[in-house]
Amino acid sequence: MASTVVALPGAALALDEKAVIREPEQRSPWAVFRFGFSAYKRGEKQEAVEAYRYAAENGQVGARWKLARMYAEGDGVARNDYEAFKFFSAVAQQEVHPGSPDETYVADALVALGKYLQTGIANSPIRANPFAAQEHFMRAAATYRNSEAQYQVGKMFLSGEGVAQSVQQAARWFQLAAEKGHAGAQATLGHILFESGKVVKGLAMMTAALDHAAPTDVSWIRTMQEQAFALAGESDRRTAIALAHDLRDNGFD
């Protein structure tokens, strides 16, 4: 898979040894990363950023990921999606085997890069590239079994963005993510089932998904679920509500 290679931004900031790590032999990337995490939890985000930079420049994957998230969210630093993209790229370039302690960092970074590549980043060299986006999502979905990546791959198959459109392939990826509890995948798969004539199962999946959806997803899932309920018969509605309780209790597999 072609990967986007970029350098880490800037040189590591000099750290005040008295404020960070008092003993030179303790100043390993891991020790400084832990210090940064503690500083972040205390609300001392400038110290955290300096510690993360030192650890990142010395190869600590978790520090690179944390800096990427801080830049992506404007958390303790000015929001800068291009800086975030560069740090996420550094994380994604790591050869990390499934089951490794760093697996979550790499999978999350691949998903973040995929989303940036879907739209591009304004005022930066990063342009929209749905084919590259699909490659990043697929690596996270297939190699690391990341549920958000599986959901994103499903969406791309459903819309035909960067891949040949296939509802069957979309449903397969949504099912994998749904089994891991991904509300968006559960709702979208439910809608596919409803549209294909499996009214009760589709209504039940959308209903169960709505109960644990993230705040950012509640609106679109509710709209989709309410529209489906309005089209269903009373008997199917009652059966779907009962099945939704069972899905919540026993899972979507």
C-alpha positions in Angstrom: 0.0 0.0 0.0 1.3 3.4 -0.9 1.8 5.5 2.2 2.1 9.2 2.8 5.6 9.9 4.2 6.1 13.1 6.0 8.7 14.3 8.6 7.8 15.1 12.2 7.2 18.8 12.7 10.0 20.8 14.3 12.8 19.8 16.5 12.1 18.5 20.0 11.7 21.4 22.5 14.3 21.6 25.2 13.0 20.3 28.5 13.7 21.7 32.0 15.2 18.7 33.7 14.3 19.9 37.1 10.6 20.3 36.2 10.4 17.0 34.2 12.8 14.2 35.0 15.4 14.9 37.7 17.7 12.0 37.1 19.3 11.9 33.6 19.2 8.1 33.5 15.4 8.3 34.0 15.0 10.5 30.9 14.0 7.7 28.6 11.3 8.4 26.0 8.9 6.2 27.9 9.6 8.0 31.2 9.1 11.4 29.6 5.9 10.2 28.0 4.6 9.1 31.3 5.5 12.5 32.8 3.7 14.2 29.9 0.6 12.1 30.6 0.7 13.1 34.3 1.1 16.7 33.4 -1.8 16.5 31.0 -4.0 15.0 33.6 -3.1 17.8 36.0 -4.1 20.4 33.4 -0.5 21.5 32.7 -0.8 21.1 29.0 2.2 23.2 28.0 4.5 20.9 30.0 2.7 17.9 28.6 3.3 19.2 25.0 7.0 19.7 25.6 7.3 16.2 27.2 5.3 14.6 24.4 7.5 16.3 21.8 10.7 15.0 23.4 9.3 11.5 23.6 7.9 11.7 20.0 11.3 12.9 18.6 12.8 9.9 20.3 10.5 7.3 18.9 7.7 7.0 21.4 4.6 6.1 19.4 2.1 7.0 22.1 3.6 10.5 22.3 3.3 11.0 18.6 -0.3 9.9 18.7 -1.2 12.1 21.7 0.3 15.2 19.9 -1.7 14.4 16.8 -4.9 14.2 18.8 -4.1 17.5 20.6 -3.4 19.3 17.3 -6.5 17.7 15.7 -8.8 18.9 18.5 -7.0 22.2 19.5 -6.4 20.7 22.9 -3.7 22.7 24.7 -2.4 23.9 21.3 -3.8 25.9 18.5 -5.8 23.5 16.2 -3.7 22.6 13.2 -5.0 19.7 11.0 -1.8 19.6 8.9 0.4 19.3 12.0 -2.0 16.5 13.2 -1.8 14.8 9.8 2.0 14.8 10.1 2.1 13.2 13.5 -0.6 10.7 12.6 1.5 9.8 9.5 4.5 9.2 11.7 2.4 6.8 13.9 0.9 5.0 10.9 4.3 4.3 9.4 5.2 2.0 12.3 5.3 -1.7 11.6 3.1 -2.8 14.5 1.8 -6.4 14.7 -1.9 -7.1 15.8 -1.9 -7.6 19.5 0.9 -5.2 20.1 0.5 -2.5 22.9 0.8 0.1 20.1 -1.9 -1.4 17.9 -4.6 1.0 19.0 -2.4 4.0 18.3 -1.7 2.8 14.7 -5.2 1.8 14.0 -6.6 5.2 15.2 -4.0 7.1 13.2 -4.9 5.2 10.0 -8.5 6.1 10.5 -7.7 9.8 11.2 -5.5 9.9 8.0 -8.3 8.3 6.0 -10.8 10.9 7.1 -8.3 13.7 6.3 -7.7 12.2 2.9 -11.4 12.0 2.1 -11.7 15.7 2.2 -8.2 17.1 2.0 -6.8 19.8 4.4 -7.3 23.4 3.4 -4.2 25.6 3.0 -1.9 22.5 3.0 -0.4 20.1 0.5 -3.0 17.4 1.5 -5.6 17.1 -1.2 -8.7 14.9 -1.3 -7.8 11.4 -2.4 -10.6 8.8 -1.8 -8.4 6.0 -3.1 -5.7 6.7 -0.5 -8.4 7.2 2.1 -9.8 3.7 1.3 -6.3 2.2 1.6 -5.8 3.6 5.1 -9.3 2.5 6.3 -8.8 -0.9 4.8 -5.4 -1.4 6.6 -6.9 -0.5 9.9 -10.1 -2.6 9.2 -8.4 -5.7 7.9 -5.1 -5.8 9.9 -6.2 -4.3 13.2 -10.0 -5.1 13.1 -10.8 -1.5 14.1 -14.5 -1.0 14.2 -14.5 2.6 13.1 -12.3 1.7 10.1 -14.7 -1.2 9.2 -17.6 1.2 9.4 -15.8 3.7 7.1 -14.9 0.9 4.6 -18.6 0.0 4.6 -19.6 3.5 3.9 -17.2 3.8 1.0 -18.6 0.5 -0.6 -22.1 1.8 0.0 -21.5 5.1 -1.8 -18.9 3.8 -4.3 -16.3 6.3 -3.0 -12.8 5.1 -3.9 -14.1 1.6 -4.6 -16.7 -0.1 -6.9 -20.1 0.3 -5.3 -21.3 -2.9 -3.6 -24.1 -3.0 -1.1 -23.2 -6.6 -0.3 -19.6 -5.7 0.5 -20.8 -2.7 2.5 -23.1 -4.9 4.6 -20.3 -7.3 5.3 -18.1 -4.5 6.7 -21.0 -3.0 8.7 -21.7 -6.4 10.2 -18.1 -6.7 11.4 -18.3 -3.3 13.0 -21.8 -3.8 14.4 -20.6 -7.0 16.2 -18.1 -4.8 18.1 -20.8 -2.4 19.2 -20.4 0.4 16.6 -23.7 2.3 16.7 -23.3 3.9 13.3 -22.6 0.5 11.7 -25.6 -1.1 13.5 -28.0 1.6 12.3 -26.7 1.7 8.7 -26.9 -2.1 8.4 -30.3 -2.0 9.9 -31.4 0.5 7.3 -30.0 -1.8 4.5 -31.9 -4.7 5.9 -35.1 -2.7 6.2 -34.8 -1.5 2.6 -34.2 -5.1 1.4 -37.4 -6.3 3.0 -36.2 -7.5 6.4 -38.3 -5.0 8.2 -38.3 -6.4 11.7 -34.6 -7.0 11.9 -33.8 -3.7 10.3 -36.1 -1.7 12.7 -34.7 -3.6 15.7 -31.1 -2.8 14.7 -31.8 0.9 14.2 -33.6 1.1 17.5 -30.9 -0.7 19.5 -28.2 1.4 17.9 -30.0 4.6 18.9 -29.9 3.6 22.6 -26.1 3.8 22.8 -25.2 6.1 19.9 -22.7 9.0 20.5 -24.2 12.4 20.8 -22.9 13.3 17.3 -24.8 10.4 15.8 -28.1 10.5 17.6 -29.8 13.0 15.2 -29.2 11.1 11.9 -29.9 7.7 13.5 -33.1 8.9 15.1 -34.3 10.4 11.8 -33.6 7.2 9.9 -35.2 5.1 12.6 -38.3 7.2 12.8 -38.8 7.3 9.1 -38.6 3.5 9.0 -41.0 3.1 11.9 -43.5 5.4 10.1 -43.5 3.0 7.1 -43.8 -0.2 9.2 -47.0 -1.9 10.3 -48.0 -2.0 14.0 -47.2 -5.7 14.4 -43.7 -5.3 12.9 -43.1 -2.3 15.2 -43.9 -4.3 18.4 -41.9 -7.3 17.3 -38.9 -5.0 16.4 -39.0 -3.3 19.8 -38.8 -6.7 21.5 -36.0 -7.8 19.3 -34.1 -4.6 19.9 -34.0 -5.4 23.7 -32.6 -8.8 22.8 -30.0 -7.3 20.5 -28.9 -4.9 23.3 -28.6 -7.8 25.7 -27.0 -10.5 23.5 -25.2 -8.6 20.8 -25.5 -8.2 17.0 -23.7 -11.3 15.8 
